[in-house]
Amino acid sequence: MATKNNHLIKLREMKELMDLINPPPVYIEKRPEFRKKKPEDEEPRSSRAMLWRTKKIIDYTNPLEDIVMRKPQPKPEPSKAAKPPRSSKSKKTKKVEDRPVEESPVERRVSIIECMPTITWNFDQGKPKDKVEIPKWMEPFDTTGLFEARYDILPMELIIIIFKQITNRDRLAAGETCRRWNEASHYYEPFLNQTYYHFDRVEFGDHVAPFKYFSKGFRYYPRLVFTQVEFNKHSDFWELHGLWITELTLRCCIIRKKKFLSIMRNLLNLRRLELMQCDELFKNWTIEYNTSEPMFPFFLFCLKHLSLSGCDYFNEFHFERFITMAPNLQSIDVSNCFINLYLSKRITMLDRVMKLISRNRHHMKCLNLTDTPCVDDFTWHCLCDIEELRLTHFTMAYSERVPLKDPGIIRFFTIQSGLTHLDLTSSIGLNDDCMQIIITTCLLLHTLKIRRCWLLSDDGVVDMHTLQHLRVLDISSCERISDFGINTFIVGKRHREMHELYLSLLNNLSESTLYYIMVTFRNVQILDLDSTSNCVSDETIQYIICYLWNLQHLNVIACTKLTDAGFTGIDLPHKTFAIWDIEETFSIERLKKLKVLKVSGCYKLTDFSLRYAFRFMELKELSLSRCHQLSKQGIEKLVENCPALEYLDLSECPNINDQCVELIAQHLKRLSTLKLANCPLISEVGLSYLSQYCKNLKYLYVRGCFKLPPDISERLANITTLRQVYKS
């Protein structure tokens, strides 16, 4: 009896799970009524509401024979002997027939067992005698009542909630599992707006692969990137999908004036346009000074960002017509421009940029003048003279010396107190006084990058810890900032939020200060300690593993003190934590969220760490170049424990051979970039493994591999995703 009750409980739990995933069909049978109800008296009943209303009919505590259907018991007929005697007065009375008694309608539902009429159930053992085909809605359950996972029939709402928790690359990889997941990863509008479609070194045309598949597609593509593509053929793609394109990037592309205008005419909702190193567009596009030729016979009112980075051949007339085309421009990027121009032309172009900013001063929010020549103190004063200009993002590399009398840079930062993103990388003219003005006036700073500002010292970073909104800080290569200044003025005494911290090439940094940084900034996601070998040791890496459990990006390139003991926590001379008789160490596999790990140049790293510590299910990028002691034994465990790798660098590892390449090609299915430069043991056998197993490989670096044949590209021709092979 106990076994039977346990089976009933198990059956009830199975039914609840089944109703949660796919509600069972409910069939209600009613007997015809003598009096029809009026339409206004009827109450609508859903299938689930009717299910709960008929709950009293089914009792799971009764035997299973009564679960299938409970019929109303007929009333017992009275016996003849029990009939009362007739009275004398009622002898001649007529016999009156009894009216039929109205019975209440009986409601019946189909139970779980009735849904499978061809199964002969054995209730004593809880198993069916014969195995038959199960209905589709009950596919997650087998005839034994056990649940089998069917992730392909999950509700679309649940799939989208899961996909929101993972990265774009993981979501696209999961979309290749089945059609339902592919639909969720591509057609959901927020996911679609986050996807970039990158065409690199492909032929453009409606009848040429892969572009012909995009031309005939029924989806829309909001973000497009073209790299080294020649636009010399007609295409209907822009007319069909142009209204849905919001971002367009042309990088090193060959495009002429007529083709460019025909494309831009269809992009009326374009918000972001980037033309990077497109010199061919402006070389043959001549505009005379006295002509009134309109460069664009249309307007792009939605365009907010314009980038002409690296374009050296456009003049002031091109620039002026670009600005006229976009009256609502909010962001301009002219970095690395005007380098090949004469001095007079450079000054003229900067004057045009200032006029643009003055014209759109009410809308202008972002300005990028990185590596733009002729940026001096006069440029700072011109920016200060533009009234009602309130920037939020500003990027510039200031290399001139700050004047002693009325410096324009100090005046600029005094006015622009609403900056949230400030990038002054390689500003060798930035001194301590300017930095103090930035700290005291720009209290809303979220991102501050002062890499390679060599004039900064401890006096310039005083009270930097008072910037409560600061989340990204880059002080790499600022050698004059001492260990005391970092500990006292930058880190401070209170715990604060810090997401990205770049401390590369700081030889003055000590282990104690680095430990204090970890304790204070426990939510750091990106930590860059490139070439800081003085402070990064096995004990330091143990503290990083202990405190920074949210770390996603770790860079310890050329930290030569690191050994296997620091990564695995085994055989350390001193335990990381020792309290009374409790001693504890940590392995780097504790960092479950790690996605990028760079340990190039750590030549003391061996196969021991790869076998017992490198277990990262979400690791995307791993750099192990110049780790001379790695061999097949370590690679064998690495490819099993890190299956999501997309970027792997094994350059200058002399023990890497064809067997290692075979392991990499067979297990790393998502690998897109593989670097094997200066690996002398790799031969054409390794290329055959790559050609056979690597179906997503895009970039291959085999420089210095002297055993490889010269026709590498021909041997890898069956890899359709391969874009470039670097072999010389």
TILO-569184 format. One record per residue (C-alpha): x, y, z; residue in three letters. Coordinates in steps of 0.02 Angstrom, whole numbers. Example, Ala and Ser with C-alpha at 12.3 -4.5 7.8 and 13.67 -1.06 7.14 Angstrom:
BEGIN
        x        y        z   code
      615     -225      390    ALA
      684      -53      357    SER
END
This chain:
BEGIN
        x        y        z   code
        0        0        0    MET
      145      117       37    ALA
      219       82     -135    THR
       53      123     -214    LYS
       37      288     -120    ASN
      215      336     -168    ASN
      172      305     -349    HIS
       17      415     -331    LEU
      120      555     -257    ILE
      245      538     -398    LYS
      105      542     -525    LEU
       34      701     -447    ARG
      205      787     -454    GLU
      224      734     -635    MET
       54      809     -675    LYS
       99      976     -594    GLU
      261      988     -694    LEU
      168      942     -852    MET
       37     1078     -824    ASP
      174     1206     -793    LEU
      262     1173     -959    ILE
      116     1129    -1073    ASN
      -61     1131    -1002    PRO
     -157      971    -1044    PRO
     -316      980    -1149    PRO
     -475      978    -1046    VAL
     -635      905    -1116    TYR
     -799      944    -1028    ILE
     -956      845    -1065    GLU
    -1126      911    -1013    LYS
    -1298      836    -1029    ARG
    -1429      942    -1117    PRO
    -1529     1050    -1001    GLU
    -1716     1073    -1006    PHE
    -1706     1261     -987    ARG
    -1579     1363    -1081    LYS
    -1495     1503     -992    LYS
    -1497     1676    -1060    LYS
    -1335     1739    -1137    PRO
    -1318     1871    -1003    GLU
    -1331     1740     -865    ASP
    -1190     1632     -932    GLU
    -1018     1655     -860    GLU
     -866     1625     -972    PRO
     -757     1484     -913    ARG
     -579     1455     -969    SER
     -504     1283     -979    SER
     -397     1311     -825    ARG
     -544     1383     -726    ALA
     -648     1232     -774    MET
     -506     1120     -720    LEU
     -509     1190     -544    TRP
     -699     1187     -538    ARG
     -696     1000     -571    THR
     -566      971     -438    LYS
     -692      885     -324    LYS
     -726      753     -454    ILE
     -546      692     -453    ILE
     -471      637     -289    ASP
     -289      587     -296    TYR
     -299      495     -130    THR
     -425      369     -197    ASN
     -374      216     -298    PRO
     -329      245     -479    LEU
     -483      150     -539    GLU
     -589      295     -474    ASP
     -479      431     -548    ILE
     -524      401     -729    VAL
     -707      450     -715    MET
     -828      456     -572    ARG
    -1007      427     -626    LYS
    -1158      472     -519    PRO
    -1232      320     -431    GLN
    -1413      278     -482    PRO
    -1546      292     -349    LYS
    -1603      125     -277    PRO
    -1779       73     -333    GLU
    -1903       40     -192    PRO
    -1953     -144     -171    SER
    -2130     -204     -205    LYS
    -2151     -267      -29    ALA
    -2125      -95       38    ALA
    -2271      -19      -59    LYS
    -2403       63       54    PRO
    -2582       -6       47    PRO
    -2715       86      -53    ARG
    -2851      178       41    SER
    -3033      149        2    SER
    -3068      329      -40    LYS
    -2939      337     -179    SER
    -2992      185     -278    LYS
    -3062      281     -426    LYS
    -2926      411     -436    THR
    -2831      421     -598    LYS
    -2652      366     -605    LYS
    -2537      515     -622    VAL
    -2369      483     -701    GLU
    -2217      552     -608    ASP
    -2122      689     -695    ARG
    -1942      649     -740    PRO
    -1823      710     -609    VAL
    -1700      838     -675    GLU
    -1525      779     -642    GLU
    -1381      899     -627    SER
    -1258      895     -773    PRO
    -1105      789     -745    VAL
     -938      866     -788    GLU
     -798      752     -840    ARG
     -616      786     -885    ARG
     -492      677     -974    VAL
     -359      620     -852    SER
     -176      587     -884    ILE
     -205      402     -909    ILE
     -349      427    -1032    GLU
     -237      532    -1144    CYS
     -142      371    -1184    MET
     -278      242    -1216    PRO
     -161      120    -1303    THR
      -53       98    -1149    ILE
      -94      -43    -1030    THR
      -46       24     -860    TRP
       21      -89     -724    ASN
      -16        3     -562    PHE
       71     -120     -452    ASP
      243      -85     -527    GLN
      210       92     -591    GLY
      264       47     -768    LYS
      167       20     -929    PRO
      169     -151    -1009    LYS
      185      -86    -1186    ASP
      283       63    -1250    LYS
      189      172    -1372    VAL
      209      345    -1448    GLU
      181      486    -1322    ILE
       79      641    -1368    PRO
      180      794    -1419    LYS
      124      898    -1273    TRP
      190      763    -1156    MET
      359      738    -1242    GLU
      466      791    -1093    PRO
      393      641     -998    PHE
      422      461    -1040    ASP
      306      317     -999    THR
      396      286     -835    THR
      348      457     -770    GLY
      526      524     -773    LEU
      565      698     -838    PHE
      682      720     -986    GLU
      745      894    -1026    ALA
      679      966    -1190    ARG
      755     1140    -1200    TYR
      699     1162    -1380    ASP
      516     1178    -1329    ILE
      542     1304    -1189    LEU
      426     1455    -1195    PRO
      497     1598    -1298    MET
      483     1717    -1150    GLU
      592     1603    -1044    LEU
      723     1585    -1182    ILE
      735     1774    -1201    ILE
      758     1796    -1012    ILE
      901     1670    -1017    ILE
      982     1753    -1169    PHE
      980     1922    -1082    LYS
     1102     1856     -952    GLN
     1239     1805    -1075    ILE
     1353     1899    -1194    THR
     1321     1932    -1377    ASN
     1445     1799    -1434    ARG
     1371     1667    -1321    ASP
     1197     1711    -1379    ARG
     1245     1694    -1562    LEU
     1331     1527    -1526    ALA
     1176     1466    -1435    ALA
     1070     1518    -1583    GLY
     1151     1381    -1686    GLU
     1075     1245    -1575    THR
      901     1240    -1650    CYS
      779     1345    -1749    ARG
      685     1407    -1596    ARG
      843     1470    -1512    TRP
      900     1546    -1676    ASN
      738     1641    -1686    GLU
      757     1706    -1509    ALA
      939     1761    -1533    SER
      911     1854    -1698    HIS
      732     1914    -1712    TYR
      706     1991    -1539    TYR
      722     2178    -1568    GLU
      841     2222    -1422    PRO
      958     2082    -1476    PHE
      946     2133    -1657    LEU
      996     2312    -1616    ASN
     1152     2250    -1527    GLN
     1214     2147    -1675    THR
     1345     2212    -1797    TYR
     1358     2135    -1970    TYR
     1541     2146    -2022    HIS
     1591     2119    -2204    PHE
     1780     2102    -2215    ASP
     1870     2084    -2382    ARG
     1718     2022    -2477    VAL
     1652     2064    -2649    GLU
     1502     2179    -2650    PHE
     1354     2135    -2762    GLY
     1179     2062    -2762    ASP
     1233     1904    -2853    HIS
     1393     1869    -2756    VAL
     1405     1770    -2594    ALA
     1388     1810    -2453    PRO
     1304     1975    -2491    PHE
     1167     1898    -2599    LYS
     1094     1810    -2447    TYR
     1078     1974    -2354    PHE
      997     2060    -2503    SER
      858     1930    -2511    LYS
      833     1919    -2323    GLY
      672     1973    -2240    PHE
      759     2040    -2084    ARG
      828     2214    -2063    TYR
     1010     2253    -2021    TYR
     1029     2410    -1914    PRO
     1220     2407    -1895    ARG
     1337     2373    -2040    LEU
     1528     2376    -2047    VAL
     1628     2360    -2209    PHE
     1817     2335    -2206    THR
     1921     2339    -2365    GLN
     1770     2318    -2478    VAL
     1762     2389    -2654    GLU
     1593     2462    -2701    PHE
     1592     2450    -2890    ASN
     1429     2357    -2928    LYS
     1247     2404    -2921    HIS
     1146     2334    -2777    SER
      963     2346    -2726    ASP
     1010     2312    -2545    PHE
     1012     2496    -2497    TRP
      841     2529    -2572    GLU
      763     2379    -2484    LEU
      845     2395    -2312    HIS
      906     2575    -2308    GLY
      767     2643    -2198    LEU
      812     2524    -2056    TRP
     1000     2556    -2056    ILE
     1053     2665    -1908    THR
     1243     2642    -1907    GLU
     1362     2628    -2055    LEU
     1551     2609    -2046    THR
     1665     2611    -2199    LEU
     1844     2566    -2152    ARG
     1979     2572    -2288    CYS
     1848     2548    -2423    CYS
     1859     2595    -2607    ILE
     1706     2697    -2651    ILE
     1676     2837    -2775    ARG
     1570     2993    -2766    LYS
     1423     2931    -2869    LYS
     1409     2767    -2775    LYS
     1424     2851    -2606    PHE
     1285     2974    -2644    LEU
     1171     2836    -2707    SER
     1196     2742    -2543    ILE
     1172     2892    -2429    MET
     1013     2944    -2518    ARG
      924     2789    -2449    ASN
      987     2803    -2270    LEU
      864     2933    -2207    LEU
      863     2862    -2028    ASN
     1052     2850    -2012    LEU
     1115     2904    -1840    ARG
     1300     2861    -1847    ARG
     1417     2875    -1997    LEU
     1602     2829    -1989    GLU
     1720     2852    -2137    LEU
     1890     2788    -2081    MET
     2039     2803    -2200    GLN
     1926     2817    -2352    CYS
     2049     2922    -2451    ASP
     1986     2861    -2619    GLU
     1820     2948    -2588    LEU
     1897     3121    -2571    PHE
     2043     3105    -2692    LYS
     1936     3116    -2850    ASN
     1798     3222    -2774    TRP
     1852     3396    -2823    THR
     1750     3547    -2774    ILE
     1800     3718    -2834    GLU
     1800     3869    -2723    TYR
     1677     3977    -2821    ASN
     1553     3842    -2863    THR
     1388     3818    -2774    SER
     1379     3633    -2812    GLU
     1282     3544    -2675    PRO
     1381     3396    -2611    MET
     1225     3312    -2543    PHE
     1057     3351    -2627    PRO
      969     3288    -2469    PHE
      976     3305    -2280    PHE
     1005     3176    -2144    LEU
      910     3250    -1998    PHE
      935     3095    -1888    CYS
     1126     3093    -1904    LEU
     1204     3123    -1733    LYS
     1383     3061    -1749    HIS
     1506     3091    -1891    LEU
     1682     3017    -1895    SER
     1813     3062    -2026    LEU
     1956     2979    -1933    SER
     2114     2952    -2035    GLY
     2050     3042    -2192    CYS
     2191     3155    -2253    ASP
     2127     3208    -2423    TYR
     1965     3298    -2383    PHE
     1972     3488    -2383    ASN
     1871     3625    -2302    GLU
     1739     3622    -2441    PHE
     1705     3436    -2414    HIS
     1695     3464    -2228    PHE
     1576     3611    -2243    GLU
     1455     3514    -2354    ARG
     1459     3366    -2237    PHE
     1407     3481    -2096    ILE
     1269     3558    -2199    THR
     1199     3385    -2233    MET
     1178     3347    -2046    ALA
     1102     3498    -1956    PRO
     1073     3402    -1792    ASN
     1250     3337    -1771    LEU
     1300     3305    -1589    GLN
     1468     3217    -1604    SER
     1617     3246    -1720    ILE
     1777     3142    -1735    ASP
     1923     3213    -1835    VAL
     2062     3113    -1752    SER
     2220     3076    -1854    ASN
     2167     3199    -1988    CYS
     2260     3341    -2077    PHE
     2429     3256    -2053    ILE
     2479     3263    -2237    ASN
     2417     3440    -2263    LEU
     2521     3597    -2267    TYR
     2524     3709    -2114    LEU
     2406     3837    -2190    SER
     2282     3701    -2237    LYS
     2288     3629    -2062    ARG
     2244     3796    -1985    ILE
     2102     3818    -2110    THR
     2030     3647    -2069    MET
     2036     3680    -1882    LEU
     1946     3844    -1911    ASP
     1809     3749    -2004    ARG
     1793     3628    -1858    VAL
     1773     3773    -1737    MET
     1638     3848    -1847    LYS
     1547     3682    -1848    LEU
     1553     3672    -1659    ILE
     1494     3852    -1644    SER
     1350     3821    -1764    ARG
     1290     3665    -1670    ASN
     1338     3724    -1496    ARG
     1164     3688    -1427    HIS
     1174     3505    -1483    HIS
     1360     3466    -1479    MET
     1406     3344    -1340    LYS
     1559     3246    -1400    CYS
     1722     3305    -1479    LEU
     1875     3202    -1528    ASN
     2035     3292    -1582    LEU
     2160     3152    -1547    THR
     2326     3166    -1643    ASP
     2264     3318    -1737    THR
     2409     3435    -1777    PRO
     2411     3623    -1738    CYS
     2311     3600    -1577    VAL
     2387     3732    -1465    ASP
     2334     3856    -1331    ASP
     2241     3960    -1460    PHE
     2128     3810    -1496    THR
     2084     3799    -1312    TRP
     2036     3983    -1309    HIS
     1928     3962    -1465    CYS
     1832     3824    -1379    LEU
     1810     3932    -1225    CYS
     1740     4076    -1327    ASP
     1595     3969    -1392    ILE
     1452     4015    -1278    GLU
     1323     3888    -1220    GLU
     1438     3743    -1267    LEU
     1419     3602    -1140    ARG
     1520     3447    -1184    LEU
     1503     3277    -1099    THR
     1639     3181    -1195    HIS
     1805     3259    -1240    PHE
     1960     3175    -1313    THR
     2123     3263    -1357    MET
     2311     3234    -1356    ALA
     2389     3399    -1301    TYR
     2576     3402    -1334    SER
     2614     3589    -1318    GLU
     2686     3668    -1163    ARG
     2559     3755    -1052    VAL
     2592     3944    -1052    PRO
     2619     4032     -887    LEU
     2501     4176     -926    LYS
     2316     4143     -952    ASP
     2325     3960    -1006    PRO
     2177     3910    -1113    GLY
     2171     3730    -1051    ILE
     2136     3784     -872    ILE
     2002     3904     -931    ARG
     1922     3767    -1036    PHE
     1904     3642     -894    PHE
     1840     3778     -778    THR
     1695     3809     -899    ILE
     1661     3628     -950    GLN
     1615     3564     -777    SER
     1489     3437     -843    GLY
     1615     3319     -924    LEU
     1585     3134     -891    THR
     1714     3058    -1011    HIS
     1888     3136    -1024    LEU
     2028     3056    -1123    ASP
     2196     3148    -1122    LEU
     2305     3002    -1174    THR
     2483     3052    -1227    SER
     2456     3233    -1173    SER
     2636     3267    -1128    ILE
     2593     3450    -1095    GLY
     2471     3410     -954    LEU
     2544     3464     -787    ASN
     2492     3456     -605    ASP
     2400     3623     -605    ASP
     2288     3571     -749    CYS
     2253     3404     -666    MET
     2202     3489     -504    GLN
     2079     3601     -598    ILE
     2004     3446     -679    ILE
     1981     3358     -511    ILE
     1904     3508     -423    THR
     1785     3564     -562    THR
     1735     3405     -658    CYS
     1650     3315     -516    LEU
     1540     3208     -630    LEU
     1685     3117     -713    LEU
     1647     2935     -749    HIS
     1799     2896     -859    THR
     1971     2975     -840    LEU
     2116     2919     -951    LYS
     2285     3003     -926    ILE
     2400     2868     -996    ARG
     2577     2927    -1040    ARG
     2555     3099     -960    CYS
     2735     3104     -902    TRP
     2729     3273     -814    LEU
     2601     3217     -686    LEU
     2663     3184     -509    SER
     2588     3159     -337    ASP
     2540     3343     -326    ASP
     2426     3324     -477    GLY
     2323     3178     -413    VAL
     2287     3249     -240    VAL
     2105     3220     -189    ASP
     2068     3110     -340    MET
     1978     2992     -221    HIS
     1844     3126     -199    THR
     1775     3090     -375    LEU
     1628     2985     -319    GLN
     1566     2945     -494    HIS
     1734     2885     -562    LEU
     1723     2707     -629    ARG
     1862     2697     -761    VAL
     2039     2755     -722    LEU
     2195     2738     -829    ASP
     2361     2801     -757    ILE
     2476     2686     -854    SER
     2654     2746     -889    SER
     2638     2893     -767    CYS
     2806     2855     -689    GLU
     2816     3010     -580    ARG
     2663     2958     -479    ILE
     2740     2868     -331    SER
     2678     2723     -229    ASP
     2628     2843      -89    PHE
     2525     2951     -208    GLY
     2428     2802     -274    ILE
     2394     2735     -100    ASN
     2345     2901      -20    THR
     2272     3014     -155    PHE
     2198     2894     -283    ILE
     2138     2745     -182    VAL
     2089     2836      -22    GLY
     2024     2760      137    LYS
     1845     2713       91    ARG
     1775     2574      -15    HIS
     1719     2640     -185    ARG
     1653     2571     -348    GLU
     1783     2548     -484    MET
     1750     2444     -639    HIS
     1908     2466     -744    GLU
     2083     2500     -679    LEU
     2238     2514     -789    TYR
     2406     2513     -697    LEU
     2529     2452     -829    SER
     2711     2505     -835    LEU
     2712     2575     -657    LEU
     2880     2523     -587    ASN
     2851     2618     -425    ASN
     2700     2513     -377    LEU
     2730     2399     -227    SER
     2645     2240     -171    GLU
     2568     2323      -17    SER
     2486     2460     -123    THR
     2420     2331     -245    LEU
     2347     2233      -99    TYR
     2265     2392      -34    TYR
     2190     2423     -207    ILE
     2111     2250     -208    MET
     2035     2273      -36    VAL
     1963     2444      -81    THR
     1902     2410     -259    PHE
     1824     2238     -244    ARG
     1707     2259     -392    ASN
     1843     2284     -522    VAL
     1802     2195     -685    GLN
     1955     2244     -788    ILE
     2129     2247     -711    LEU
     2281     2287     -817    ASP
     2451     2253     -736    LEU
     2553     2241     -896    ASP
     2742     2244     -865    SER
     2728     2282     -678    THR
     2843     2140     -631    SER
     2904     2223     -471    ASN
     2738     2209     -380    CYS
     2655     2057     -462    VAL
     2710     1896     -377    SER
     2631     1733     -323    ASP
     2564     1812     -164    GLU
     2491     1958     -261    THR
     2401     1845     -383    ILE
     2330     1748     -236    GLN
     2255     1908     -164    TYR
     2182     1950     -335    ILE
     2100     1779     -343    ILE
     2033     1797     -166    CYS
     1957     1972     -172    TYR
     1918     2011     -355    LEU
     1793     1874     -387    TRP
     1699     1984     -514    ASN
     1853     2000     -624    LEU
     1822     1976     -811    GLN
     1985     2040     -888    HIS
     2157     2008     -813    LEU
     2319     2064     -897    ASN
     2483     2010     -816    VAL
     2594     2012     -971    ILE
     2782     2005     -937    ALA
     2758     1979     -750    CYS
     2907     1863     -737    THR
     2891     1825     -551    LYS
     2733     1721     -575    LEU
     2748     1532     -559    THR
     2631     1383     -553    ASP
     2613     1404     -365    ALA
     2529     1574     -386    GLY
     2401     1510     -512    PHE
     2363     1343     -427    THR
     2391     1385     -242    GLY
     2497     1227     -223    ILE
     2670     1224     -142    ASP
     2669     1406      -92    LEU
     2810     1449       28    PRO
     2689     1553      131    HIS
     2503     1523      140    LYS
     2391     1663       82    THR
     2284     1656      238    PHE
     2340     1577      401    ALA
     2233     1600      557    ILE
     2280     1487      702    TRP
     2281     1313      628    ASP
     2180     1358      471    ILE
     2281     1385      312    GLU
     2201     1418      144    GLU
     2259     1453      -34    THR
     2163     1484     -195    PHE
     2167     1426     -375    SER
     2136     1542     -521    ILE
     1987     1437     -571    GLU
     1897     1529     -431    ARG
     1873     1674     -555    LEU
     1718     1600     -638    LYS
     1676     1760     -733    LYS
     1847     1777     -816    LEU
     1834     1806    -1003    LYS
     2005     1875    -1052    VAL
     2170     1813     -979    LEU
     2340     1872    -1039    LYS
     2493     1789     -965    VAL
     2615     1812    -1109    SER
     2797     1818    -1058    GLY
     2770     1723     -894    CYS
     2905     1597     -941    TYR
     2895     1504     -774    LYS
     2719     1444     -815    LEU
     2714     1256     -854    THR
     2589     1121     -899    ASP
     2549     1099     -715    PHE
     2445     1259     -712    SER
     2354     1215     -872    LEU
     2308     1043     -804    ARG
     2252     1089     -628    TYR
     2204     1274     -628    ALA
     2147     1334     -799    PHE
     1963     1283     -793    ARG
     1860     1424     -866    PHE
     1694     1386     -950    MET
     1669     1568    -1005    GLU
     1848     1612    -1056    LEU
     1850     1690    -1230    LYS
     2029     1752    -1252    GLU
     2190     1673    -1189    LEU
     2366     1732    -1226    SER
     2509     1611    -1184    LEU
     2644     1676    -1300    SER
     2826     1659    -1245    ARG
     2782     1527    -1115    CYS
     2922     1410    -1167    HIS
     2880     1262    -1053    GLN
     2706     1224    -1123    LEU
     2683     1059    -1216    SER
     2553      934    -1272    LYS
     2510      877    -1094    GLN
     2452     1051    -1046    GLY
     2362     1087    -1210    ILE
     2265      924    -1193    GLU
     2184      980    -1030    LYS
     2169     1161    -1083    LEU
     2056     1125    -1232    VAL
     1944     1015    -1125    GLU
     1925     1137     -981    ASN
     1908     1297    -1086    CYS
     1786     1248    -1226    PRO
     1726     1426    -1263    ALA
     1895     1496    -1321    LEU
     1884     1608    -1474    GLU
     2059     1684    -1469    TYR
     2215     1583    -1429    LEU
     2394     1646    -1440    ASP
     2534     1516    -1429    LEU
     2668     1615    -1521    SER
     2851     1578    -1482    GLU
     2810     1417    -1388    CYS
     2943     1298    -1456    PRO
     2859     1137    -1395    ASN
     2695     1164    -1488    ILE
     2684     1033    -1627    ASN
     2557      958    -1747    ASP
     2478      852    -1610    GLN
     2439     1010    -1511    CYS
     2361     1086    -1666    VAL
     2253      930    -1685    GLU
     2189      945    -1507    LEU
     2151     1129    -1531    ILE
     2059     1101    -1695    ALA
     1953      957    -1630    GLN
     1896     1033    -1465    HIS
     1889     1222    -1488    LEU
     1740     1235    -1605    LYS
     1718     1423    -1580    ARG
     1899     1469    -1616    LEU
     1911     1619    -1734    SER
     2091     1680    -1708    THR
     2243     1567    -1688    LEU
     2420     1632    -1670    LYS
     2561     1506    -1697    LEU
     2700     1625    -1748    ALA
     2879     1561    -1726    ASN
     2826     1384    -1681    CYS
     2959     1283    -1776    PRO
     2880     1109    -1753    LEU
     2720     1145    -1849    ILE
     2712     1069    -2023    SER
     2584     1041    -2160    GLU
     2506      902    -2055    VAL
     2444     1035    -1934    GLY
     2366     1130    -2079    LEU
     2268      975    -2128    SER
     2193      967    -1953    TYR
     2143     1150    -1961    LEU
     2064     1124    -2132    SER
     1967      974    -2071    GLN
     1900     1032    -1902    TYR
     1908     1223    -1888    CYS
     1750     1286    -1971    LYS
     1745     1459    -1888    ASN
     1928     1510    -1907    LEU
     1950     1689    -1970    LYS
     2131     1739    -1937    TYR
     2285     1628    -1935    LEU
     2461     1688    -1888    TYR
     2600     1570    -1943    VAL
     2748     1687    -1964    ARG
     2914     1601    -1933    GLY
     2846     1424    -1957    CYS
     2979     1368    -2082    PHE
     2911     1191    -2109    LYS
     2749     1255    -2184    LEU
     2730     1256    -2374    PRO
     2706     1419    -2468    PRO
     2529     1379    -2527    ASP
     2447     1393    -2356    ILE
     2294     1487    -2417    SER
     2257     1356    -2550    GLU
     2266     1215    -2424    ARG
     2142     1305    -2310    LEU
     2023     1352    -2451    ALA
     1881     1245    -2382    ASN
     1870     1355    -2226    ILE
     1738     1476    -2288    THR
     1757     1596    -2141    THR
     1946     1620    -2162    LEU
     1988     1803    -2197    ARG
     2175     1822    -2180    GLN
     2329     1713    -2161    VAL
     2483     1803    -2095    TYR
     2631     1699    -2154    LYS
     2772     1822    -2189    SER
END
